[in-house]
Amino acid sequence: MSFKATLFEIENQLEYINLDEIKTAIDDLAKQDNITHIAWAVHDRDILDDGTPKPVHFHCMIKCQKVTTSKYISKFFKHDNKAISENYVQKSKYGSYCKMVQYLTHKNDERKYQYDYDVDVVKVKGNIDDYYNTDLDVITKARANFYPIDFTFKNKSYSQQYLEIEEFDFGNSQMGQSNRIKCFKQLEFFYNAHIKGIQLKGVDRDMNVIYITGAPGTGKTTVAKFLANTMGYDICVSSSSNDPLQDYLGQKCLILDDFRPSDWQLSDLLKLLDNHTSSSAKSRYNNKYMNDCKMVILTSVFPITNKDYQKYNNEPLTQLFRRIQSYIVVSSDNFITYEKLDQNGTPTGRSYATPNPAKEFGNEGANILFDTMAKLLQPKVAPLIHEIEQLSLDTTPTKNK
């Protein structure tokens, strides 16, 4: 019965078609523009499961540029001037021309006799070597399992995985491109399900809020990116606009760059920065759930005690001050990190002064220095944080019974 495909395998015993007839058929096929690749081999050393020799037979692997019928392929193979049965033309069971070509020597099946590629395989048309020499791991693992999606989004964000799929090596064939599209669809499906789960469960967030202030050109954004890179977080930088969250796609760090009180309603900002609610943050087209976000950094030329804040929607700002866990003041000479803000918005607690490298190296030099420091510190920071958290658990006072 006829079928349509782009990959075909012809298998038949030499008892029913001889070598001269095979060569004539394949030579004629090679002249067809729609046929892009042909390779074949005679298998005369195969052993059946019962230990007896398998009848001598041949395999011919054919790749077409466009969808073709099995009837068209079969008419080229004739024995005693009669076309062989269409039943000997099979649709590829491998779905990959790489696997088809490698089967000519049983390279992808170690249980069978291993033929010599250079001696036993006849390369008729197309660059067969590229397919045969393709790494088996790419075919059998990467293409079978595609890209390993982290559907919990704990270790890798949606945006990280999207970029990795874009750069992932699926091979150069059409099958590889098809697999890439499947991975994008799977990622989208899992992320939508993940967001739906957050909506239904109402999971609390675990997020640090940092406020960085200083005059223009002192390196506030550089400091913000350094903090995120050190933690190993991917970054969404959102400058002031009508929709500050339009580019947020699940990144672990959100930087609200050049933040102004006029950009947000206070109620919306408090929802965004709250660790105890899974309500969505306002965005123009689709509101965004920020539970995957581990760090929000606000950079602003406005100190938190600026008079503009005192007029912020004519509402008390105590809740905003309470949400800010670190407050950093950047100047041309240094940046000072404060532990927290009091109820009036005044920096309080322990403070740490760090020289600003931009003074000595310039903004570009400071960027390079911070990037280098982040790469060196990143593998050390995570264990340190875990150690501090563990220490905090161990030293928590218990009530007397």
C-alpha positions in Angstrom: 0.0 0.0 0.0 1.4 3.4 -1.0 2.5 6.0 1.6 4.2 9.4 1.5 7.5 10.3 3.2 10.9 12.0 2.8 13.0 9.1 4.3 12.8 5.7 2.7 14.6 2.4 3.3 14.6 -0.5 0.7 15.5 -3.9 2.0 15.5 -7.1 -0.1 17.4 -10.3 -0.4 19.9 -10.7 -3.2 18.0 -13.9 -4.1 15.3 -11.6 -5.5 17.3 -8.8 -7.0 20.9 -9.0 -8.1 23.8 -6.4 -7.7 23.7 -5.1 -11.2 19.9 -4.5 -10.9 20.5 -2.7 -7.6 23.3 -0.5 -9.1 21.1 0.4 -12.1 18.1 1.4 -9.9 20.3 3.5 -7.6 22.1 5.2 -10.5 18.7 6.2 -11.9 17.4 7.4 -8.6 20.5 9.6 -8.2 19.6 11.5 -11.3 16.3 12.6 -9.8 16.4 16.2 -8.4 14.1 15.4 -5.5 16.5 12.8 -4.2 19.2 14.5 -2.1 21.0 11.6 -0.4 21.5 7.9 -1.2 23.7 5.3 0.5 23.5 1.5 0.4 25.3 -1.6 1.7 25.1 -5.4 1.3 24.8 -7.3 4.6 26.4 -10.8 4.2 27.6 -11.5 7.7 24.5 -11.0 9.8 23.5 -13.8 12.3 20.0 -14.7 13.3 19.0 -15.1 17.0 19.3 -18.9 16.6 22.9 -18.6 15.5 22.3 -19.3 11.8 23.5 -17.0 9.1 20.9 -14.5 7.9 20.3 -14.6 4.1 22.4 -12.1 2.2 20.4 -8.8 1.7 20.9 -5.2 1.0 19.8 -1.9 2.6 19.4 1.3 0.6 18.8 4.6 2.5 17.2 7.4 0.6 16.5 11.0 1.6 14.1 13.2 -0.4 13.9 17.0 -0.5 10.1 16.9 -0.8 7.4 14.4 0.3 7.4 11.5 -2.1 5.3 8.3 -2.6 6.6 4.8 -2.0 5.2 3.8 -5.4 7.5 6.3 -7.1 10.6 4.9 -5.3 9.7 1.3 -5.9 9.4 1.6 -9.7 13.1 2.1 -10.0 14.0 -1.3 -8.5 13.4 -4.1 -11.1 14.1 -7.8 -11.2 14.0 -9.5 -14.6 12.5 -6.2 -15.9 9.6 -6.3 -13.5 9.3 -3.8 -10.6 9.8 -5.3 -7.2 6.9 -5.3 -4.7 6.1 -2.0 -3.1 6.2 -3.9 0.2 10.1 -3.8 0.1 10.0 0.0 0.3 9.6 1.1 4.0 9.1 4.4 5.7 12.2 5.0 7.9 11.5 3.7 11.5 14.3 5.9 12.8 13.0 9.4 11.8 16.6 10.5 11.3 18.8 10.1 8.3 21.8 10.0 10.7 20.5 6.8 12.3 19.6 5.4 8.9 23.1 5.8 7.5 24.7 4.5 10.7 22.6 1.4 10.5 24.4 0.5 7.3 27.3 -0.6 9.5 25.2 -1.3 12.6 27.1 1.5 14.3 24.0 2.3 16.3 23.4 -1.3 17.3 26.4 -3.0 18.9 24.6 -6.3 19.2 24.9 -6.9 15.4 27.9 -7.4 13.2 29.9 -4.3 12.7 30.6 -3.6 9.0 33.4 -1.3 7.8 32.0 2.1 6.7 34.8 2.8 4.1 34.7 -0.7 2.6 31.1 -1.9 2.8 29.0 1.2 2.4 28.5 2.7 -1.1 28.0 6.5 -0.9 26.1 7.5 -4.0 24.7 11.0 -3.5 24.9 13.7 -0.9 27.4 14.3 1.9 26.9 11.0 3.7 30.0 11.4 5.9 28.5 14.2 7.9 25.5 12.1 8.9 27.5 9.0 9.6 30.1 10.9 11.8 27.4 12.7 13.8 28.0 12.0 17.5 25.7 9.2 18.7 25.0 11.1 21.9 23.4 13.9 19.9 21.2 11.5 18.1 20.2 9.0 20.8 20.2 11.3 23.8 19.8 15.0 22.9 17.3 14.4 20.2 15.4 11.7 22.2 15.1 13.8 25.4 15.5 17.2 23.8 16.5 19.9 26.2 16.0 19.0 29.9 13.5 21.5 31.0 13.4 22.5 34.7 9.6 22.6 35.0 9.9 23.7 38.7 11.8 26.9 37.6 13.8 26.8 40.9 17.2 26.5 39.4 16.6 28.1 36.0 14.1 30.8 35.1 11.9 30.8 32.1 14.1 33.4 30.4 17.3 31.4 31.1 15.8 28.2 29.6 14.4 30.0 26.6 17.8 31.3 25.7 19.5 27.9 26.4 17.0 26.2 24.1 17.7 28.8 21.4 21.4 28.0 21.6 21.1 24.3 22.3 22.7 22.0 19.6 19.9 20.0 18.1 21.9 19.2 15.0 21.5 20.8 11.6 18.8 18.7 10.1 15.1 19.6 9.8 14.5 17.1 12.6 16.7 19.2 14.9 14.7 22.4 14.1 11.5 20.5 14.8 12.8 19.4 18.2 13.7 23.0 19.0 10.1 24.1 18.3 8.8 21.2 20.5 11.0 22.4 23.4 9.8 25.9 23.1 6.2 24.7 23.3 7.0 22.4 26.3 8.7 25.3 28.1 5.7 27.6 27.5 3.3 24.9 28.7 5.2 24.2 31.9 5.6 27.9 32.6 1.9 28.6 32.2 1.1 25.6 34.4 3.7 26.9 37.0 2.0 30.3 37.1 -1.4 28.7 37.4 -0.1 26.7 40.4 1.1 29.9 42.0 -2.4 31.4 41.5 -4.2 28.4 43.0 -1.8 27.7 45.9 -1.0 31.3 46.9 2.6 30.4 47.6 4.6 32.9 49.6 7.7 34.5 48.0 11.3 34.4 49.2 12.8 37.7 47.9 15.3 40.3 48.9 14.5 44.0 48.3 17.5 46.4 47.9 17.3 50.1 47.4 20.3 51.9 45.8 20.5 55.7 45.6 23.1 58.1 44.4 23.8 60.9 41.9 23.7 60.2 38.2 26.9 58.5 36.9 28.1 57.1 40.2 27.5 53.5 39.2 24.2 52.5 40.8 23.2 50.1 38.0 26.7 48.6 37.9 26.4 47.8 41.6 22.9 46.4 41.1 24.1 44.1 38.3 27.1 43.0 40.4 24.8 41.9 43.3 22.6 39.9 40.9 25.5 38.3 39.0 27.2 37.3 42.2 24.1 35.4 43.3 24.0 33.8 39.8 20.6 35.4 39.0 19.6 36.3 35.4 18.4 39.9 35.2 15.5 41.9 33.8 16.4 45.7 33.8 13.2 47.7 33.7 13.7 51.5 33.2 10.9 54.0 33.8 8.1 53.5 31.3 4.3 53.2 31.0 4.7 49.4 31.8 7.8 48.7 33.9 7.1 45.0 33.9 6.5 44.4 30.2 9.9 42.7 29.7 9.8 40.5 32.8 9.8 36.8 31.9 10.4 35.0 35.2 14.0 36.3 35.7 15.4 35.7 39.2 16.4 39.4 39.6 14.3 42.5 38.6 16.1 45.8 38.5 13.8 48.8 38.5 16.4 51.2 37.1 16.0 55.0 37.6 13.0 54.5 39.8 10.7 57.4 40.6 7.8 57.6 43.0 5.6 58.8 40.1 6.2 55.5 38.2 4.0 53.4 40.5 1.0 53.6 42.6 2.1 52.9 46.2 -0.4 50.0 46.5 1.0 48.3 43.4 4.6 48.8 44.5 3.8 47.3 47.9 2.3 44.2 46.3 5.4 43.8 44.1 7.7 44.0 47.1 5.7 41.9 49.5 7.1 38.6 50.6 3.8 37.4 52.1 1.5 37.4 49.1 1.3 35.8 45.7 -0.9 38.4 44.2 0.0 39.6 40.7 1.9 42.8 40.0 0.2 45.2 37.6 1.3 45.1 33.9 -0.4 46.5 30.8 -1.3 43.3 29.0 -0.9 40.5 31.4 -0.3 40.9 35.1 2.9 39.3 36.3 3.4 36.8 39.2 6.8 37.5 40.8 7.2 34.3 42.9 10.2 33.2 40.9 11.9 36.5 41.5 14.6 36.2 44.2 15.8 39.8 44.3 14.2 43.2 43.4 16.7 46.1 43.2 15.5 49.7 42.9 18.0 52.3 41.7 17.1 56.0 42.0 18.6 59.4 42.2 16.0 60.1 44.9 16.9 59.2 48.5 14.2 57.4 50.3 13.8 60.4 52.6 13.2 62.8 49.6 10.2 65.0 50.0 8.6 63.4 47.0 8.2 60.2 49.0 6.5 62.1 51.8 3.7 62.9 49.3 3.6 59.4 47.8 -0.2 59.0 47.3 -0.7 60.7 50.7 -0.3 57.3 52.3 2.0 56.2 55.2 5.3 54.8 53.9 6.1 52.5 56.9 5.2 49.4 54.9 7.5 50.4 52.1 10.4 51.1 54.5 9.8 47.7 56.2 10.1 45.9 52.9 13.5 47.3 52.0 16.1 44.9 53.5 19.3 46.7 52.3 19.8 50.4 51.6 22.9 51.4 49.6 24.1 55.0 49.1 26.5 55.4 46.2 28.8 58.3 45.8 31.8 58.9 43.5 34.1 57.9 46.4 32.3 54.9 47.8 29.1 53.1 48.4 27.7 52.6 51.9 25.4 49.7 52.7 22.9 50.0 55.5 21.3 47.1 57.2 17.7 48.5 57.1 15.5 51.5 57.4 13.6 52.7 60.5 9.9 53.6 60.4 10.8 57.1 59.2 12.9 55.9 56.3 16.2 56.8 58.0 19.1 54.3 57.3 19.9 52.4 60.5 21.7 49.3 61.8 25.2 48.2 60.8 26.7 49.9 57.8 29.6 49.0 55.5 31.7 51.4 53.4 33.2 50.0 50.1 35.4 52.1 47.8 33.8 52.9 44.5 36.1 51.5 41.7 34.7 54.0 39.2 36.7 56.8 40.9 40.0 55.0 40.0 39.1 52.9 36.9 36.2 54.9 35.4 32.7 53.5 34.7 33.9 51.0 32.1 36.7 49.8 34.3 34.4 49.4 37.2 32.0 47.3 35.0 34.9 45.0 34.1 36.1 44.7 37.7 32.6 43.9 39.0 32.0 41.3 36.3 35.3 39.6 37.2 34.5 39.7 40.9 31.0 38.3 40.4 32.4 35.3 38.5 34.9 34.7 41.3 32.5 35.1 44.1 29.5 33.3 42.6 30.5 29.7 43.5 31.3 30.8 47.1 28.2 32.9 47.9 25.6 30.1 47.7 27.3 27.8 50.3 27.9 30.8 52.5 24.3 31.8 52.5 23.2 28.3 53.3 25.7 28.2 56.1 24.4 31.5 57.5 20.8 30.2 57.3 21.7 27.0 59.0 23.5 29.0 61.7 20.4 31.1 62.2 18.3 28.0 62.6 20.7 26.5 65.1 20.8 29.6 67.3 17.1 30.3 67.4 16.1 30.4 71.0 13.5 27.9 72.2 10.8 28.5 74.7 11.1 26.7 78.1 8.5 24.0 78.6 
